[in-house]
Amino acid sequence: MSVQQEQVAELVDIVESVPSRQLEAAVAQREGGLDGALKLIFELLVSEFNPVKAKGEKGVFQFDIASAEGQKLHYVHVEDGVCRTDKGLHGSPDITIGIRFPDMLAMGVGKLPGAKAFLTGKLKLRGSPLMGTRLGEWFDHPEV
């Protein structure tokens, strides 16, 4: 098992064993804290990108993550069959995804499907609704 897989497994254990309202505090105590967990989640998302499914399309997904430490901004950029991620605010995202840290963590480790997060109001979308469906189509997420 790689270091990344071990770290993801640890986050899955936290999501499964810690009540949602205490999740952020539990992750903040880990080495790397919230930022380290988000970095891992976005690296995992990039690793799940399937260029065949994206079929030469492009898009920018901006994530606006609310936390006790303040707003955490990350984006995922897909273009020319390549997916990359970075911290910060992208200049022209196609869609902005607003979500609280505990829900982002659960979604990132495959314990909260994006559609369920949206339908239950845990995830808010601004921008192209069509782009919101691309996260499910362009990425090979593990089964929940």
C-alpha positions as MATLAB code, in Angstrom:
seq = 'MSVQQEQVAELVDIVESVPSRQLEAAVAQREGGLDGALKLIFELLVSEFNPVKAKGEKGVFQFDIASAEGQKLHYVHVEDGVCRTDKGLHGSPDITIGIRFPDMLAMGVGKLPGAKAFLTGKLKLRGSPLMGTRLGEWFDHPEV';
ca = [
       0.000    0.000    0.000;
       1.406    3.423   -0.967;
       1.720    6.312    1.470;
      -1.143    8.070   -0.332;
      -3.370    4.985   -0.022;
      -2.543    4.728    3.693;
      -3.386    8.410    4.224;
      -6.671    8.042    2.328;
      -7.526    4.937    4.379;
      -6.864    6.951    7.545;
      -9.222    9.703    6.344;
     -11.874    7.089    5.518;
     -11.544    5.712    9.072;
     -11.983    9.215   10.499;
     -15.055    9.894    8.327;
     -16.595    6.566    9.368;
     -15.825    6.815   13.091;
     -16.090   10.515   14.011;
     -19.435   12.363   14.123;
     -19.754   14.932   11.317;
     -19.794   17.894   13.707;
     -16.429   16.772   15.172;
     -14.825   15.760   11.880;
     -13.086   19.042   11.179;
     -11.481   19.175   14.643;
     -10.297   15.565   14.323;
      -8.669   16.237   10.941;
      -7.139   19.514   12.168;
      -5.181   17.500   14.767;
      -3.606   15.242   12.107;
      -0.216   16.026   10.629;
      -0.863   18.533    7.830;
      -4.245   19.514    9.283;
      -7.117   20.566    7.040;
      -4.851   21.767    4.236;
      -3.004   18.447    4.163;
      -6.277   16.513    4.007;
      -7.583   18.713    1.180;
      -4.322   18.346   -0.749;
      -4.674   14.582   -0.479;
      -8.329   14.648   -1.571;
      -7.589   16.759   -4.637;
      -4.588   14.596   -5.585;
      -6.903   11.583   -5.306;
      -9.478   13.292   -7.539;
      -6.824   14.023  -10.188;
      -5.720   10.373  -10.053;
      -9.338    9.338  -10.788;
      -9.515   11.457  -13.970;
     -10.330    9.420  -17.075;
      -9.282   11.309  -20.253;
     -11.224    8.864  -22.448;
     -14.459    9.870  -20.701;
     -13.643   13.588  -21.033;
     -13.345   13.112  -24.841;
     -11.228   16.210  -25.445;
     -13.570   18.521  -23.520;
     -12.328   21.059  -20.996;
     -13.528   22.708  -17.836;
     -12.564   24.313  -14.553;
     -14.195   23.239  -11.292;
     -13.691   25.776   -8.498;
     -14.200   24.460   -4.967;
     -15.134   26.934   -2.221;
     -14.800   24.967    1.014;
     -16.094   26.488    4.262;
     -14.094   25.608    7.372;
     -13.530   26.902   10.889;
     -10.135   28.132    9.631;
     -11.864   30.169    6.929;
     -12.531   29.675    3.263;
     -10.373   27.052    1.516;
     -10.141   27.460   -2.258;
      -9.019   24.765   -4.676;
      -9.677   24.187   -8.336;
      -9.487   21.314  -10.783;
      -8.615   22.163  -14.398;
      -9.268   19.706  -17.224;
      -7.931   20.462  -20.703;
      -6.338   18.505  -23.561;
      -6.797   15.187  -21.749;
      -4.901   16.428  -18.684;
      -6.275   17.074  -15.205;
      -4.458   19.208  -12.664;
      -5.322   20.850   -9.381;
      -4.085   23.805   -7.389;
      -4.964   25.878   -4.347;
      -6.520   29.269   -4.820;
      -9.064   31.014   -6.958;
      -9.118   30.300  -10.689;
      -9.728   33.346  -12.884;
     -12.561   31.862  -14.942;
     -14.143   28.725  -13.494;
     -16.988   27.050  -15.372;
     -18.621   26.066  -12.103;
     -18.106   26.878   -8.435;
     -18.893   24.196   -5.899;
     -19.652   25.470   -2.408;
     -19.381   22.881    0.367;
     -18.491   22.593    4.063;
     -15.217   20.875    4.982;
     -16.776   17.770    6.626;
     -18.954   17.157    3.550;
     -16.005   17.721    1.179;
     -13.970   15.220    3.158;
     -16.758   12.612    3.060;
     -17.311   13.212   -0.647;
     -13.577   13.140   -1.384;
     -13.060    9.721    0.208;
     -16.122    8.260   -1.498;
     -18.481    8.206    1.482;
     -20.866   10.891    0.197;
     -21.972   10.751   -3.452;
     -21.933   14.160   -5.145;
     -25.540   13.813   -6.307;
     -26.693   13.070   -2.762;
     -24.695   16.030   -1.420;
     -26.395   18.282   -3.984;
     -29.899   16.931   -3.400;
     -29.579   17.300    0.383;
     -28.279   20.882    0.138;
     -24.758   20.032    1.342;
     -23.308   21.106   -1.998;
     -24.217   24.346   -3.794;
     -23.447   24.956   -7.463;
     -22.900   28.312   -9.190;
     -22.227   28.439  -12.914;
     -22.878   25.889  -15.626;
     -25.205   23.141  -14.321;
     -23.930   20.888  -17.120;
     -20.388   21.146  -15.733;
     -21.667   19.879  -12.383;
     -22.453   16.542  -13.993;
     -18.951   16.296  -15.472;
     -17.370   15.457  -12.122;
     -19.379   12.253  -12.157;
     -18.752   11.562  -15.837;
     -15.047   12.392  -16.283;
     -13.763   10.749  -13.105;
     -13.691    7.096  -12.088;
     -14.859    7.372   -8.496;
     -14.712    4.250   -6.348;
     -18.061    2.756   -5.361;
     -19.516    4.094   -2.101;
];
